[in-house]
């Protein structure tokens, strides 16, 4: 009797799902939403049987299986992502604007591929990177290629977008993030602009040609390391000139927050206290730095008055349109109150920085944040000097306390401890004075520094008294101890 040529079937079935072995691996096969689904699930028969049972239960209860996903178009995915950051994560409005701008390049590339309603899982990442490299942008009015930093930010935003889509089952399961490799930190920025750090000559040249509020604002950033937005939104009520402290505070009720959302206290040197006294004059409230040609009202813009005005304008707008305002609309109304209070324009400090740098013949200086880079570079250098002292424990306490205060991650008790501790007073007295009067022992006399000081801060007697306090605290004791 001849042997049958019919091969024995290796397929097994669990309800509507079958599983079988192919080339050493086990696969499942079933139909979902009118489509055939065939996926590799395991290398062992028992694991494949368990997966088939789970999928069969999901099909029986009309639940999506763990191999299913819902394709979504790029435009729809971007809208879901931005809505998540707007309403759920409550990200900063500036952050959402940056995400929207970055993802606009992805949307433009998707539309240029010639397929309307392109799905997110069909994007070719290498072709997108090539598109970004050839793209021309004009952030300042002149077209130029997108820099490496901009390309990297777009890819990092796309990576975050696809992670968001994967969690919501809009991408094929068990597939890697398409942008995980292209957005890695190994992609260096080869065309990044160098960070400008002031030295004593360039700082003096810059401040010599600065006048009025420009001198006071840039001198404040130079001696405190504050951000431009923190300086432009600084209120007179946040200055404690008697004790030598400046308080950086969130003002959520009037539509402004610190970048890190963390408040901090900053010590003031004697020279900066004199500059700020001259700047605020006899005012008791309002903004410390107001735009030029601004006429202050009879009633000063206190923080409480600004809050009442913001609430009034929001309520009037909601009554007019008979609906709740969005966060963006509330922010615009709060910004209108700041404008009425005389705040500098959004790019006011940067434009003044560029104009002063042009007058000082310093064309490489284009970013007011250079003051912050300079301040913390010199602070780090000074702390390294402190570490060479015999009292290493005290210098470590200064370093750690100042780092927590200036980074904005300290509590109010830490700030109080810094003000009252010997370490904090040592740092305030020696470092702040070290950077106080433009790298010179004296501002009195006929020196170039004296002309800057007398033009912006008052008479020679005031400058001489400040100079003596600076010189006595730094160059007599600081040189011996640092």
C-alpha positions in Angstrom: 0.0 0.0 0.0 1.5 3.4 -1.0 2.3 6.1 1.5 0.1 9.2 1.3 1.8 12.3 -0.1 -0.5 14.6 1.8 1.5 16.7 4.4 0.2 16.9 7.9 -1.1 20.4 8.8 0.8 22.4 11.4 -1.9 25.0 11.9 -3.7 25.2 15.2 -6.9 27.2 15.9 -8.3 29.0 18.9 -11.7 30.3 17.9 -11.3 32.8 15.1 -7.5 32.9 15.4 -5.1 30.3 14.0 -1.4 30.0 14.8 1.3 28.2 12.9 5.1 27.7 12.8 7.1 29.2 10.0 10.9 29.3 9.7 11.4 28.6 13.4 8.9 31.3 14.6 5.2 31.2 15.4 2.7 33.4 13.7 -1.0 34.2 14.2 -3.6 34.7 11.5 -7.0 36.3 11.8 -9.3 38.8 10.1 -10.1 42.2 11.6 -12.3 44.9 10.1 -12.3 43.0 6.8 -8.5 42.8 6.5 -6.2 39.8 6.9 -3.8 40.1 9.8 -0.7 37.9 10.0 1.9 38.7 12.7 4.9 37.0 14.3 4.2 36.6 18.0 6.6 34.1 19.6 9.3 31.5 19.2 7.5 28.9 21.4 4.3 27.1 20.7 2.8 27.7 24.2 3.4 31.5 23.9 1.8 31.5 20.5 -1.2 29.6 21.9 -1.6 32.2 24.7 -1.3 35.1 22.3 -3.9 33.5 20.0 -6.3 33.0 23.0 -5.9 36.7 24.0 -6.5 38.0 20.5 -9.6 35.7 20.1 -11.0 37.1 23.3 -10.5 40.7 22.1 -12.2 39.9 18.8 -15.1 38.3 20.6 -15.7 41.4 22.7 -15.1 43.8 19.8 -12.0 45.3 21.4 -9.0 46.4 19.3 -6.3 43.8 19.3 -2.8 44.6 20.4 -1.7 44.2 16.7 -4.2 46.8 15.5 -3.7 50.5 15.1 -5.7 53.4 13.8 -3.9 55.2 10.9 -4.0 59.0 11.1 -3.1 61.8 8.8 -0.2 64.1 9.7 -2.4 67.2 10.0 -4.8 65.4 12.3 -2.0 64.0 14.4 -0.4 67.5 14.8 -3.7 69.0 15.9 -4.2 66.2 18.5 -0.6 66.8 19.8 -0.9 70.6 20.1 -4.3 70.2 21.8 -2.8 67.8 24.3 -0.1 70.4 25.2 -2.7 73.2 25.3 -5.5 71.6 27.4 -3.9 68.5 29.2 -0.3 69.2 29.8 -0.8 73.0 30.0 2.5 73.7 28.5 3.7 77.3 28.2 2.3 79.3 25.2 5.7 80.0 23.9 6.6 76.2 24.0 3.4 75.4 22.1 4.3 78.1 19.5 7.7 76.6 19.0 6.2 73.1 18.6 3.7 74.4 16.1 6.4 76.1 14.0 8.6 73.0 14.0 5.8 70.7 13.1 4.7 73.0 10.3 7.8 71.8 8.4 6.6 68.2 8.7 3.2 69.2 7.4 4.7 71.1 4.5 6.9 68.1 3.6 3.9 65.8 3.8 1.9 68.0 1.3 4.8 68.3 -1.1 5.0 64.5 -1.4 2.0 64.6 -3.7 -0.3 62.4 -1.6 -3.2 64.2 0.0 -3.9 63.1 3.6 -0.6 61.3 4.0 -0.6 58.9 6.9 1.8 59.3 9.8 3.4 55.8 9.5 4.2 56.5 5.8 6.7 59.3 6.4 10.2 58.7 5.0 12.5 60.2 7.7 15.6 60.3 5.5 13.7 62.2 2.8 12.3 64.6 5.5 15.9 65.4 6.7 17.0 66.0 3.1 14.0 68.4 2.7 15.0 70.3 5.9 18.6 70.6 4.8 17.5 72.2 1.5 14.9 74.4 3.1 15.3 78.2 3.2 14.0 80.3 6.1 14.0 84.0 6.8 13.8 84.6 10.5 15.4 88.1 10.3 14.2 89.1 6.8 17.1 87.4 4.8 16.7 83.9 3.5 19.3 81.3 4.7 19.4 77.5 5.1 18.0 76.1 8.3 20.8 75.7 10.8 21.8 72.4 12.4 20.2 73.4 15.6 16.9 74.2 13.9 17.0 70.8 12.1 17.7 69.0 15.3 14.9 70.8 17.1 12.4 69.9 14.3 13.5 66.2 14.5 13.3 66.1 18.3 9.8 67.6 18.1 8.8 65.0 15.6 10.2 62.3 17.8 8.0 63.5 20.7 5.0 63.7 18.3 5.5 60.0 17.2 5.9 58.9 20.8 2.6 60.6 21.5 1.0 58.8 18.5 2.5 55.4 19.5 0.9 55.6 22.9 -2.5 56.3 21.3 -2.2 53.4 18.8 -1.9 55.5 15.7 1.3 53.8 14.6 2.0 50.1 13.9 2.6 48.2 17.1 6.1 46.8 18.0 7.7 49.3 15.7 10.4 51.7 16.7 10.0 55.5 16.7 10.9 56.6 13.2 12.8 59.6 14.6 14.7 57.8 17.4 18.0 57.7 15.5 17.8 60.9 13.4 17.0 63.0 16.5 19.7 61.6 18.8 22.2 63.8 20.5 25.0 62.3 18.5 24.0 64.7 15.7 26.1 67.7 16.6 25.6 71.3 15.6 28.4 72.2 13.3 27.3 75.6 12.3 26.2 76.9 15.8 27.1 80.5 16.5 29.8 81.0 19.1 28.8 82.2 22.6 30.1 85.7 23.2 31.7 86.3 26.6 32.5 89.9 27.7 35.9 90.9 28.9 36.9 94.1 30.7 37.6 96.0 27.5 34.4 95.0 25.6 32.2 95.6 28.6 33.6 99.0 29.2 33.3 99.9 25.5 29.7 98.7 25.5 28.6 100.6 28.6 30.5 103.8 27.6 28.0 104.3 24.7 24.9 103.1 26.5 22.7 105.9 27.9 19.6 106.2 30.0 17.6 103.1 30.7 19.8 101.1 28.3 22.7 101.5 30.6 20.7 100.6 33.7 19.1 97.6 32.1 22.2 96.1 30.6 24.2 96.9 33.8 21.6 95.0 35.8 21.8 91.9 33.5 25.6 92.1 33.6 25.8 92.1 37.5 22.9 89.7 38.3 22.8 87.2 35.4 19.0 87.8 34.9 17.2 86.9 31.7 16.0 89.7 29.5 12.4 88.8 30.2 13.0 89.0 33.9 14.6 92.4 33.6 11.8 93.9 31.4 9.1 92.6 33.8 10.8 93.6 37.0 8.6 95.7 39.3 9.8 98.4 41.8 8.1 96.4 44.6 10.5 93.6 44.0 13.6 95.6 44.8 15.0 95.7 48.3 17.7 98.3 47.9 18.2 98.9 51.6 19.3 95.3 52.2 20.8 94.7 48.7 18.4 92.1 47.3 16.4 91.7 44.1 13.4 89.3 44.1 12.5 87.5 40.9 8.9 86.5 41.3 6.1 84.8 39.2 3.2 87.1 38.4 0.6 84.6 37.1 -2.3 86.9 37.9 -1.0 89.5 35.4 0.2 87.0 32.8 3.9 86.6 33.3 5.9 83.7 34.7 9.6 83.0 35.2 11.0 80.6 32.5 11.6 77.8 35.0 8.5 78.7 37.1 10.8 78.9 40.1 11.3 82.1 42.1 14.6 83.2 43.4 16.5 86.0 45.2 19.5 87.7 43.8 22.1 89.8 45.8 22.9 93.3 44.6 26.4 94.9 44.7 26.7 98.5 45.9 27.3 99.8 42.3 24.1 98.2 41.0 22.1 99.5 44.0 23.2 103.0 43.0 22.2 102.5 39.4 18.8 101.2 40.3 18.2 104.1 42.7 18.9 106.5 39.9 16.6 104.5 37.6 13.5 104.4 39.8 14.1 107.9 41.3 11.2 108.6 43.6 8.8 106.0 42.2 7.3 103.5 44.7 5.5 101.2 42.2 5.4 100.2 38.5 8.0 98.8 36.2 11.7 99.5 36.9 12.5 99.8 33.2 9.9 101.5 30.9 10.1 102.2 27.2 11.3 105.6 26.1 8.8 108.4 25.6 6.4 106.7 28.1 4.4 109.1 30.2 3.6 107.5 33.6 0.0 108.0 34.8 -1.0 109.9 37.9 -1.9 106.6 39.6 1.1 104.3 39.5 0.7 100.8 38.1 1.0 98.7 41.2 0.8 94.9 40.9 -2.6 95.0 42.5 -3.9 97.6 40.0 -2.6 95.6 37.1 -4.3 92.5 38.4 -7.6 94.3 38.7 -7.2 95.7 35.1 -6.5 92.3 33.7 -9.6 90.8 35.4 -11.7 93.7 34.2 -10.6 93.3 30.6 -11.2 89.6 30.6 -14.7 89.9 32.0 -15.6 92.6 29.4 -14.3 90.4 26.6 -16.2 87.3 27.8 -19.4 89.3 28.1 -18.9 90.7 24.6 -18.4 87.3 22.9 -20.5 85.4 25.3 -18.0 82.6 25.7 -14.9 81.7 27.8 -11.6 83.1 26.5 -8.8 80.8 25.6 -5.4 80.9 27.2 -4.0 82.7 24.2 -6.7 85.4 24.3 -6.2 85.9 28.1 -2.5 86.2 27.5 -3.1 88.9 24.9 -5.3 90.9 27.2 -2.7 90.6 30.0 0.0 91.8 27.6 -2.1 94.8 26.7 -2.1 95.8 30.4 1.7 95.4 30.5 1.9 97.7 27.5 -0.2 100.3 29.2 2.2 100.1 32.2 5.1 100.9 29.9 6.8 97.5 29.5 9.6 97.3 26.9 8.5 95.7 23.7 9.0 91.9 23.2 12.4 92.5 21.4 13.1 95.8 23.0 16.1 94.7 25.0 17.6 92.8 22.0 17.2 95.7 19.7 18.8 98.1 22.2 21.6 95.6 22.7 22.2 95.5 18.9 22.1 99.3 18.6 24.5 99.8 21.5 26.8 97.1 20.2 26.8 98.8 16.8 27.7 102.2 18.4 30.5 100.5 20.3 31.8 98.8 17.1 31.2 95.3 18.5 29.5 93.6 15.5 29.9 90.0 17.0 27.6 90.8 19.9 24.0 90.0 18.8 22.4 88.4 21.9 21.6 90.1 25.2 21.9 86.7 26.9 25.6 87.2 26.6 25.4 89.1 29.9 24.0 85.9 31.5 26.7 83.7 30.0 29.4 86.1 31.1 28.0 86.4 34.7 27.9 82.7 35.3 31.2 82.0 33.6 32.9 84.5 36.0 30.9 83.1 38.9 32.2 79.6 38.2 35.7 81.0 37.9 35.4 82.8 41.2 34.1 79.6 42.9 37.1 77.7 41.6 39.3 80.2 43.3 37.3 79.8 46.5 38.0 76.1 46.4 41.7 76.8 46.7 41.2 78.3 50.2 42.0 76.3 53.3 38.3 76.4 54.4 37.0 74.1 51.7 33.8 73.4 53.6 32.8 77.0 53.5 33.5 77.4 49.8 31.5 74.3 49.1 28.6 75.7 51.0 28.8 78.9 49.0 29.0 77.0 45.7 26.0 74.7 46.4 23.8 77.4 48.0 24.4 79.9 45.2 23.9 77.3 42.5 20.5 76.4 44.0 19.5 80.1 44.3 20.5 81.2 40.8 19.1 78.1 39.1 15.7 78.9 40.6 15.3 75.5 42.3 15.6 76.6 45.9 12.9 77.1 48.5 12.2 80.4 50.3 13.9 79.0 53.3 17.1 78.4 51.3 17.0 82.0 50.1 16.6 83.2 53.7 19.5 81.0 54.8 21.7 82.5 52.1 20.9 86.0 53.3 21.6 85.2 56.9 24.5 82.7 56.6 28.1 83.7 56.7 28.6 81.8 53.4 25.9 83.8 51.7 27.2 87.2 53.1 30.8 86.2 52.0 29.6 85.5 48.5 27.5 88.6 48.3 30.2 90.9 49.6 33.2 89.5 47.7 31.9 88.2 44.4 29.2 90.9 43.8 31.8 93.5 44.6 34.4 91.8 42.5 32.1 92.4 39.4 30.8 95.7 40.6 32.5 98.7 39.1 33.6 97.7 35.6 36.9 96.0 36.6 38.4 99.2 38.0 39.7 100.2 41.4 38.1 103.6 41.3 35.5 105.4 39.2 36.5 108.8 40.5 38.7 111.1 38.5 39.2 111.4 34.7 39.1 107.7 33.8 36.7 106.5 31.1 34.8 104.6 33.8 34.2 107.8 35.7 32.6 109.4 32.6 30.2 106.4 32.3 29.4 106.4 36.0 28.8 110.1 36.4 26.6 110.3 33.3 24.3 107.5 34.5 24.6 107.3 38.2 25.0 110.8 39.6 27.8 113.0 41.0 31.4 112.2 41.7 30.9 111.9 45.5 28.4 109.1 45.1 30.7 107.3 42.7 33.7 107.8 44.9 31.9 106.4 48.0 30.7 103.3 46.1 34.2 102.9 44.6 35.8 103.0 48.1 33.5 100.3 49.4 34.1 98.2 46.4 37.8 98.6 46.5 38.1 97.9 50.3 35.9 94.8 50.1 37.6 93.3 47.1 41.1 94.4 46.4 42.2 94.6 50.0 40.7 91.3 51.4 39.5 89.4 48.3 42.9 89.1 46.7 44.4 87.6 49.9 41.6 85.1 50.4 40.6 84.0 46.9 
